[in-house]
Amino acid sequence: MKKNFVKIEPNPLSLIISKDNNNRNNYNISIQNLTEKNLIFGLFINLKGIILAKPSTSYILPNQRTSVDINLIKNNLSLDEYKKLKIIVIIIPYNEEINSIEEAKNLFRILKMKQKDKQEILINLNFSIEEIIDTDISNTNTYNDNINEKKDTYNDNINEKKEEKLNFLNYTNIRSQLMAKKEQILKNLEMNKKKLENLMEQNGKMSGKIGQKIKKYNFDNLIMISIILLGLILGGNFAIGYNKLFHK
């Protein structure tokens, strides 16, 4: 079983893609030496000019750890293009003392092909797209204008509903008054009819059954005509009230 020389965190590494091309997203990974030896490491990135690692090559003392900065320097690619990115860390153990990063770089160039006892670790990358909040004042004004427009529309609807309700109440009131007048007129007509019949009967002014039938017929016709005229008047008033209320 192959020995693990280091522990790398975080792995996977989550990166945020910004829509702002001028934005540089900075991250870092920690490499921990799990051995009693000096370790030389080098990071390989398959696509150049998108991600920058610093330092890309260095060394770690026994049982120590170091950090590597990961900078996402290109933000205008598609998500599929970012998913093609790969970072591979190569770890080479070294038994002798290392005094500088330059010495570690020279040793890495020499040993990376010759050294068999080494470890390769793939750092998995997860990408997510950043949502940009537009702070442009012109867009803010447009947003405020839309809000005010919605408020005005809401107020207009409220006022229109209040006016419709008031018109309906007025219409209902007028209708009730007209119905009451209709009932009163019908009662008055019926009372007058009975009074007239009583007077005619008492005074004996009707001559013969034929004359009585003719006069009663004419009187009934008069009542019928009055009722028809009353219905036309009431119907006209209802139609006017309805048109005012529902066809403004």
C-alpha positions as CSV (number, residue, x, y, z in Angstrom):
1,M,0.0,0.0,0.0
2,K,1.4,3.4,-1.0
3,K,2.2,5.7,1.8
4,N,0.6,9.2,2.1
5,F,3.3,11.8,2.7
6,V,1.0,14.7,3.2
7,K,-2.5,15.8,4.0
8,I,-4.0,18.6,1.8
9,E,-7.0,20.7,2.9
10,P,-9.4,21.7,1.6
11,N,-9.9,19.0,-1.0
12,P,-12.1,19.5,-2.9
13,L,-11.5,23.3,-3.2
14,S,-14.5,25.5,-3.9
15,L,-14.0,28.4,-6.2
16,I,-16.4,31.2,-7.1
17,I,-16.6,32.5,-10.6
18,S,-17.3,36.3,-10.6
19,K,-18.9,38.1,-13.5
20,D,-16.6,41.0,-12.8
21,N,-13.6,40.5,-15.0
22,N,-11.5,42.8,-12.8
23,N,-12.1,40.7,-9.7
24,R,-9.4,38.3,-8.5
25,N,-10.7,35.5,-6.2
26,N,-8.0,34.4,-3.7
27,Y,-8.0,31.1,-1.9
28,N,-5.4,28.9,-0.3
29,I,-4.7,25.3,0.5
30,S,-2.8,23.8,3.4
31,I,-0.2,21.0,2.9
32,Q,0.8,19.1,6.1
33,N,3.9,17.0,6.2
34,L,3.0,13.6,7.9
35,T,6.6,12.3,7.9
36,E,9.9,12.8,9.6
37,K,11.6,13.7,6.3
38,N,11.8,16.9,4.3
39,L,9.3,17.0,1.5
40,I,9.6,18.8,-1.8
41,F,6.3,19.7,-3.6
42,G,5.3,21.1,-6.9
43,L,1.8,22.1,-8.3
44,F,0.9,21.4,-11.9
45,I,-2.1,23.2,-13.5
46,N,-3.2,21.8,-16.9
47,L,-4.6,25.1,-18.2
48,K,-2.3,28.1,-18.0
49,G,-3.5,31.6,-17.4
50,I,-6.7,30.8,-15.5
51,I,-5.4,29.7,-12.0
52,L,-2.1,30.8,-10.4
53,A,-0.5,28.9,-7.5
54,K,2.0,30.7,-5.3
55,P,4.4,29.2,-4.4
56,S,4.1,26.6,-7.1
57,T,7.2,24.7,-5.9
58,S,8.7,24.7,-2.4
59,Y,9.5,22.4,0.6
60,I,8.0,21.4,3.9
61,L,10.0,20.5,7.0
62,P,9.3,17.3,9.0
63,N,5.9,17.3,10.7
64,Q,5.2,20.9,9.6
65,R,2.7,22.5,7.3
66,T,2.7,25.2,4.7
67,S,0.1,27.1,2.7
68,V,-0.2,27.7,-1.0
69,D,-2.2,30.7,-2.4
70,I,-4.6,29.8,-5.3
71,N,-5.7,32.8,-7.4
72,L,-8.5,32.5,-9.9
73,I,-7.3,35.2,-12.4
74,K,-9.7,34.7,-15.3
75,N,-13.4,35.1,-14.8
76,N,-15.0,35.2,-18.2
77,L,-15.0,31.5,-19.1
78,S,-18.0,29.2,-19.3
79,L,-18.7,26.8,-16.5
80,D,-17.8,23.8,-18.7
81,E,-14.4,25.4,-19.4
82,Y,-13.7,25.8,-15.7
83,K,-14.6,22.2,-15.1
84,K,-11.7,21.1,-17.4
85,L,-9.2,22.6,-14.9
86,K,-7.0,20.2,-12.9
87,I,-4.5,20.8,-10.2
88,I,-2.0,18.0,-9.4
89,V,0.4,18.1,-6.4
90,I,3.5,16.0,-6.6
91,I,5.2,15.2,-3.3
92,I,8.9,14.0,-3.2
93,P,10.6,13.0,0.0
94,Y,14.2,14.1,0.6
95,N,16.5,12.8,3.3
96,E,18.9,15.7,3.3
97,E,18.6,19.3,4.6
98,I,17.0,21.9,2.3
99,N,18.0,25.5,3.0
100,S,15.9,27.6,0.5
101,I,13.0,27.6,-1.9
102,E,15.4,28.0,-4.8
103,E,17.2,24.9,-3.7
104,A,13.9,23.0,-3.5
105,K,13.0,24.1,-7.1
106,N,16.3,22.8,-8.4
107,L,15.9,19.5,-6.6
108,F,12.3,19.1,-7.8
109,R,13.4,19.6,-11.5
110,I,16.0,16.9,-11.0
111,L,14.0,14.4,-8.9
112,K,10.5,14.6,-10.4
113,M,11.4,12.2,-13.2
114,K,14.0,10.1,-11.4
115,Q,12.4,9.7,-8.0
116,K,10.1,6.6,-7.8
117,D,9.1,7.1,-4.2
118,K,6.7,10.0,-4.7
119,Q,3.0,10.8,-4.3
120,E,0.6,12.5,-6.7
121,I,-2.5,14.1,-5.4
122,L,-5.4,15.5,-7.5
123,I,-7.1,18.5,-5.9
124,N,-10.7,18.4,-6.9
125,L,-12.2,21.8,-7.9
126,N,-15.8,22.8,-7.4
127,F,-17.0,26.0,-9.2
128,S,-20.0,28.2,-8.5
129,I,-21.2,31.4,-10.2
130,E,-21.3,34.5,-8.1
131,E,-24.5,36.6,-8.3
132,I,-23.7,40.2,-8.8
133,I,-26.0,42.8,-7.1
134,D,-26.3,45.8,-9.4
135,T,-25.6,49.0,-7.4
136,D,-25.9,51.4,-10.4
137,I,-27.9,54.4,-9.3
138,S,-29.8,54.5,-12.6
139,N,-31.0,51.0,-12.0
140,T,-31.9,51.9,-8.5
141,N,-34.0,54.9,-9.7
142,T,-35.7,52.6,-12.2
143,Y,-36.5,50.2,-9.4
144,N,-37.9,53.1,-7.3
145,D,-39.9,54.3,-10.3
146,N,-41.4,50.8,-10.7
147,I,-42.3,50.7,-7.0
148,N,-43.9,54.1,-7.1
149,E,-45.8,53.1,-10.3
150,K,-47.1,50.0,-8.5
151,K,-48.2,52.1,-5.5
152,D,-50.0,54.6,-7.8
153,T,-51.8,51.7,-9.6
154,Y,-52.7,50.2,-6.3
155,N,-54.1,53.5,-5.0
156,D,-56.0,54.0,-8.2
157,N,-57.6,50.6,-7.9
158,I,-58.5,51.3,-4.2
159,N,-60.1,54.6,-5.2
160,E,-62.0,53.0,-8.1
161,K,-63.4,50.3,-5.9
162,K,-64.4,52.9,-3.3
163,E,-66.2,54.9,-6.0
164,E,-67.9,51.7,-7.3
165,K,-69.1,50.8,-3.8
166,L,-70.4,54.3,-3.3
167,N,-72.3,54.2,-6.6
168,F,-73.7,50.9,-5.8
169,L,-75.0,52.1,-2.4
170,N,-76.5,55.2,-4.1
171,Y,-78.1,52.9,-6.7
172,T,-79.5,50.6,-4.0
173,N,-80.9,53.6,-2.1
174,I,-82.6,55.1,-5.2
175,R,-84.0,51.7,-6.1
176,S,-85.5,51.3,-2.5
177,Q,-87.0,54.8,-2.8
178,L,-88.6,54.1,-6.2
179,M,-90.0,50.7,-5.0
180,A,-91.5,52.4,-2.0
181,K,-93.1,55.1,-4.2
182,K,-94.4,52.4,-6.5
183,E,-96.1,50.6,-3.6
184,Q,-97.6,53.9,-2.3
185,I,-99.0,54.8,-5.8
186,L,-100.6,51.4,-6.1
187,K,-102.1,51.7,-2.7
188,N,-103.4,55.2,-3.5
189,L,-104.9,54.0,-6.8
190,E,-106.6,51.1,-5.1
191,M,-108.1,53.4,-2.4
192,N,-109.3,55.9,-4.9
193,K,-110.9,53.2,-7.0
194,K,-112.8,51.9,-4.0
195,K,-113.8,55.5,-3.0
196,L,-115.1,56.2,-6.5
197,E,-117.0,52.9,-6.7
198,N,-118.6,53.7,-3.3
199,L,-119.6,57.2,-4.4
200,M,-121.1,56.0,-7.7
201,E,-123.0,53.3,-5.9
202,Q,-124.3,55.6,-3.2
203,N,-125.4,58.5,-5.5
204,G,-127.0,56.1,-8.0
205,K,-125.4,57.9,-10.9
206,M,-125.0,54.8,-13.0
207,S,-127.9,54.3,-15.4
208,G,-128.4,50.7,-16.3
209,K,-126.0,47.8,-16.3
210,I,-124.5,48.8,-19.6
211,G,-123.5,52.2,-18.5
212,Q,-122.0,50.7,-15.3
213,K,-119.9,48.2,-17.2
214,I,-118.7,50.9,-19.6
215,K,-117.6,53.2,-16.8
216,K,-116.0,50.4,-14.8
217,Y,-114.2,49.2,-17.9
218,N,-112.9,52.7,-18.6
219,F,-111.8,53.1,-15.0
220,D,-110.0,49.8,-15.0
221,N,-108.2,50.8,-18.2
222,L,-107.2,54.0,-16.6
223,I,-105.6,52.1,-13.7
224,M,-103.9,49.7,-16.1
225,I,-102.4,52.6,-18.1
226,S,-101.2,54.3,-15.0
227,I,-99.5,51.1,-13.8
228,I,-97.8,50.6,-17.2
229,L,-96.6,54.2,-17.2
230,L,-95.3,53.8,-13.7
231,G,-93.4,50.6,-14.7
232,L,-91.8,52.4,-17.7
233,I,-90.6,55.3,-15.4
234,L,-89.2,52.9,-12.8
235,G,-87.5,50.8,-15.5
236,G,-85.9,53.9,-17.0
237,N,-84.5,55.0,-13.7
238,F,-83.1,51.5,-13.0
239,A,-81.4,51.4,-16.4
240,I,-79.9,54.9,-15.8
241,G,-78.6,53.8,-12.4
242,Y,-77.2,50.6,-13.8
243,N,-75.3,52.3,-16.7
244,K,-73.8,54.9,-14.3
245,L,-72.6,52.2,-12.0
246,F,-71.2,49.5,-14.3
247,H,-70.5,51.2,-17.6
248,K,-68.4,54.2,-16.6
